[in-house]
Amino acid sequence: MSPSLEVFLGVLSGLLGLGYLYRPDLIERMNAVLRDYLLNDAYIALERKKWGTFLLLLSFIFLYMGRSSFCP
């Protein structure tokens, strides 16, 4: 994977993780659009903290991988 893509995925995962933790109303709006295809309302409401934590950890992994690829 290219370093730029890893940094982009890290930033995207970080924003989603922070959204899940601090602004669940924005996530619920996105969920309204994607509800029929990917997400389930009950699952999102019950698993909000787990998903937020997972996405933040994923963000740190991608950011680390991207940064280590830029600066060997």
Backbone hydrogen bonds, N-H to C=O, Kabsch-Sander energy under -0.5 kcal/mol:
donor,donor_aa,acceptor,acceptor_aa,energy
6,E,2,S,-2.1
7,V,3,P,-2.4
8,F,4,S,-2.4
9,L,5,L,-2.8
10,G,6,E,-2.2
11,V,7,V,-2.5
12,L,8,F,-2.6
13,S,9,L,-2.6
14,G,10,G,-2.2
15,L,11,V,-2.5
16,L,12,L,-2.2
17,G,13,S,-2.6
18,L,14,G,-2.6
19,G,15,L,-2.2
20,Y,16,L,-2.4
21,L,17,G,-1.8
22,Y,18,L,-3.2
23,R,18,L,-0.7
23,R,19,G,-1.4
26,L,23,R,-1.1
27,I,23,R,-1.2
28,E,24,P,-2.3
29,R,25,D,-1.5
30,M,26,L,-2.1
31,N,27,I,-2.5
32,A,28,E,-1.7
33,V,29,R,-1.1
34,L,30,M,-2.0
35,R,31,N,-1.5
37,Y,34,L,-1.3
38,L,34,L,-2.5
39,L,34,L,-1.0
44,I,40,N,-2.2
45,A,41,D,-2.3
46,L,42,A,-2.0
47,E,43,Y,-2.2
51,W,47,E,-2.5
52,G,48,R,-2.3
53,T,49,K,-2.3
54,F,50,K,-2.5
55,L,51,W,-2.7
56,L,52,G,-1.9
57,L,53,T,-2.4
58,L,54,F,-2.5
59,S,55,L,-2.1
60,F,56,L,-2.2
61,I,57,L,-2.1
62,F,58,L,-2.4
63,L,59,S,-2.7
64,Y,60,F,-2.4
65,M,61,I,-2.6
66,G,62,F,-2.7
67,R,63,L,-2.5
68,S,64,Y,-2.7
69,S,65,M,-1.3
70,F,66,G,-1.5
71,C,67,R,-2.3
